Amino acid sequence: MADWPGRQRCQRGNGSGGAEGGSRTWDSPAALRSRGLSSVMDVSLDKMVDPTLAEMGKNLNEAMKMLEDNQRKAEEENEKKYAPRDIPGPLQGSGQDMVSILQLVQNLMHGDEDEEPQCSRLQNVGEQGHMALLGHSLAAYISVLDREKLRKLTTRILSDTTLWLCRLFRYENGSAYYHEDDREGLLKICRLVIHTRYEDYTMEGFNVLYNRQPVIYISAACRPGLGQFLCNQLGLPLSCLCPVPCNTMFGSQHQMDVALLDRLIKDDMESKKLPLLLVANAGTPGAGHTDKLGRLKELCEQHNMWLHVEGVNLATLALGYISSSVLAATKCDSMTLTLGPWLGLPAVPAVTLYRHEDPSLSLVAGLTSSQPVEKLRALPLWLSLQYLGLDGIVERIKHASQLSQRLLESLKKLDFIKTSVEDELTSPVVVFKFSKDLSSLGSDKAVHGGIGPTMQPQTTSQERDICDTFNQWLGEQLAQLVPAGGVDVVELEDEGTCVRFSPLMTSAVLGTQADDVDQLVACLKTQIPILMCTIQLREEFKEEVGRTAGLSHIEDLSWPGLGVVRYEHIIEEKINEKSEAEVEKINTEILKKLNELESDLSFSLGPEFGRQKNCIYIGMATEDLDVSELVETIAATGREIEENSRLLENMTEVVRKGILEAQVQLQKANEERLLEEGVLRQIPVVGSVLNWFSPVQASQKGRTFNLTAGSLESTELTYASKVQGTGATPPPTPLANRTKQRLPGQKLFKRSLRSSDAFSETSSVSHIEDLEKVEQQAPARSGVEQQETPNLNSTEPQPGDAVSQATDQMEAIPRNGSQHLDNDCTEVEEQESLR
């Protein structure tokens, strides 16, 4: 650890405003607004000599108030999502005032939000943010000054900002380059090194590079795409890029392997290549680990290479006590600082600090500019640094470091959570993951350098994929439940999917406080039992589905839940498009019915772009889940839907055949009637005379179709008795779901509460006795019905008395049925009284 005794020298005493800014402390935007700083600003603006600056400050203040007002009017909430104002239109000829334009901007910013509030990370734009935004307006105004005034002002702004940053981050005798893209600074540094190492590059260009190819070394743990970006912008082939692997045997698995880098440099020099530049990390983008910058600097000096450092841990250089590994970054040739997310400043440029003796080469590389307007990029940062002051800047970075330490201490006390930090005392980045193999570890669960070395080595690829899936779900849940926490999901090469907490990049933007960290830990405690239960029940669910006819288990390792199942009972040996459509229809109906049930489980069709189709995806489970009941319910629901579908298809075919048969029989009946009545009776006049003298006593004949029996029957009995028959009683429909007695308030798919400790001492006995009585009465009632039903059908019908016996049975069934109904009603009333 190292102290910085000269930290107070960061401020200038020549009236630049740094001394006043140093006396301020860091307050939240709500506290600033509560003290009425806006009104104080208005009074101060009125006293300004330049009326343009005063008006600009007032306009910015009013504009920010209007844009920060997120309260929507009632009529705007009722508008459609694509309102007419969202459709591009022609430019109005008369023009609009500033208020109307700002109102349009606000509508475009918040107009497409859904009615339900979404968990989004919104930056807290406080007074310091207003200063940064004011800098952009001032830059446009200052650019119209005369050339001499512009040159003096821009030189002062640039020199002040560079001096403050170099002293704040302990980078002595450095120059600064301000850029919007945080990669642009490294790009300019590469051009500077090329011009420095290739003296004839300005005259001969790429011919010099062809004779001796340059090599840029970059850590394998750097942010993705950085090396490709450099090669594309510099016009170099990808063969000029050399990724350096991280440690595999000793040290952190996120640090660059120095010994391997030394061998790579020597091999390239033997191949007549020129080692040019090394990009190292002071806080890797994934795990936040710092390379061994001291040894890397020695290696670069040995081979005459340029060392560039970037990373979030560079922010800790402003603190009083920092680790020696990060302090070594002050000796590097250049470093890139991203002050915007560190300090919560919107629209401020990134800064690349570098040391170089030849200003002409810096001008050729684009690190400096002779245009005064280019120097105005530092104006927003110049204003913001003065407003925050030294104490405010240090307090923000210190607050972020304390948040990470608070979370780390809480995670050490949790089971099944594995942490990965570089240094428990100073690491500003905390990476953790859920691991089912960690059941009873103590305070030594934190791993210095990585998770991988202490995890169970014999883990299969399938288990790791499942663990990554559940950690992905865990990170998304924590980010949704605690938006101010600022956690995100990161993919690491050795550890897999992890959850990352980097308050230096998020706390100042989101306003993260200690209460948010405590809430994050509380949510994590509630999610761990759900994760454990779901992982333990996945295998049981798979086995239960395999034992159930008509269901097939779909192995989808990317689904965070109990599992995936498909109902395939109707699929035959030959699969065609029709069967696939039937499977899709049945599974969709099953999903619809499952979602209508009252349960704690979630059912869905899975991811929108998932690989598996026509499946039922079951979400996270709890400890008291009855897997067998769940699987049986899915299978029974599928069978019921399938039987109804087949019944409908069979009914359609039977009706069609019945209609054809009825037409044939009616045609035969008409022919028989013609033969019986004779031809003369069919003549209009003669037939009437014959019918008057000798009427024909012919019975009305017709056909009726019995849907239950699926057959045609004569209507003679109907016309004779003047009553339409009801036919045979249809068979009872089989129960779709397993009938299971439940206690009042108990949801579906829950295990019986007998085996749990949920009952109190005073109520457990009575509830258990009631449940036992209900279960004993149900089998007894079903047995009585089974005994009475054969008695009804025991009498064998004789050929001569078929009609009379059928009539007696039809009359006996309602009488017996009414007796059963009365008995059932009595038993139901007894059950209700017991409950």
Number of C-alpha atoms within 10 A of each C-alpha: 11 12 10 14 8 10 16 14 12 21 23 14 11 8 9 14 16 23 18 16 20 20 13 16 16 16 16 16 15 11 12 15 14 10 10 10 13 17 11 10 14 15 12 12 18 15 10 12 9 10 12 11 16 18 15 16 22 17 13 16 17 14 15 16 11 15 16 11 9 11 7 11 8 8 7 12 13 9 11 10 14 10 11 10 11 13 7 7 8 5 7 7 6 6 9 9 8 11 12 11 12 16 14 15 14 16 18 13 12 13 20 13 13 10 9 6 7 9 12 10 15 11 17 18 22 20 22 24 24 19 26 25 23 19 23 19 17 17 18 12 13 16 17 11 12 9 11 9 13 18 17 11 16 23 14 14 20 21 15 18 18 22 19 20 21 19 19 24 21 20 22 16 13 18 22 25 25 26 18 14 12 17 15 21 25 21 19 21 25 22 19 21 18 20 18 17 15 17 11 14 15 12 9 11 12 15 12 16 17 10 10 16 20 23 21 22 22 23 23 19 26 22 14 10 8 14 21 14 14 22 18 11 11 14 10 17 13 14 11 18 17 20 19 22 18 21 17 14 9 10 15 22 24 30 28 28 23 19 12 13 22 14 11 17 21 13 12 16 15 10 11 12 19 22 25 23 21 23 22 30 30 25 27 23 20 20 28 27 31 27 27 20 27 16 13 23 21 13 18 20 12 9 15 14 21 20 24 25 24 24 21 26 26 23 25 23 22 21 19 14 14 20 16 13 16 23 21 17 30 18 16 21 20 25 28 24 23 21 20 19 21 21 27 24 27 23 16 26 22 24 25 27 25 22 17 15 7 10 11 11 18 23 13 15 20 17 24 19 14 10 10 17 16 14 23 25 23 27 25 26 29 23 23 25 25 24 23 26 23 26 15 21 25 21 19 21 23 18 17 26 23 19 26 24 18 14 17 25 13 13 22 17 14 20 20 20 21 27 23 26 24 24 16 17 14 18 23 30 31 25 26 25 25 25 21 16 14 16 11 9 16 12 11 10 21 25 19 17 22 25 23 16 16 11 15 10 8 6 10 8 9 10 11 16 17 18 24 23 19 27 24 23 18 24 23 15 17 22 21 17 15 17 18 24 28 24 23 18 22 20 15 15 12 13 20 18 23 28 25 23 26 26 29 27 22 22 26 24 24 20 19 19 17 16 12 17 21 16 16 21 19 12 16 20 14 10 14 19 15 15 25 19 17 23 21 14 21 18 13 14 21 20 13 18 25 14 11 14 12 18 20 18 18 16 12 17 18 16 21 23 26 26 24 26 23 25 25 22 15 15 15 9 6 6 9 10 8 10 15 15 12 17 22 18 15 24 24 18 15 26 21 13 13 20 14 9 11 11 13 15 19 14 18 16 17 18 12 8 7 11 9 17 13 20 23 24 23 20 18 22 25 17 14 13 19 17 21 17 18 21 21 19 19 27 24 19 23 28 19 19 18 19 12 12 14 12 12 12 11 13 15 12 12 16 16 11 13 19 15 10 15 18 12 11 15 14 12 12 14 12 11 12 12 14 10 11 14 12 10 14 16 12 12 9 10 12 15 15 14 14 12 10 8 9 10 12 6 9 9 9 14 16 17 15 17 16 15 13 13 15 16 17 14 12 16 14 13 14 14 10 9 9 9 11 11 9 11 12 10 9 7 6 7 8 10 16 15 11 7 10 13 15 14 8 6 14 13 18 19 18 18 15 16 11 8 9 9 9 14 8 8 8 9 14 11 11 17 14 12 16 16 11 12 19 13 10 13 12 10 11 14 10 11 11 11 11 10 12 12 10 9 12 10 8 10 8 13 10 7 8 10 12 12 12 15 13 11 11 15 15 11 13 14 12 12 14 11 12 12 16 13 12 13 13 12 11 16 13 12 12 15 10 9 14 13
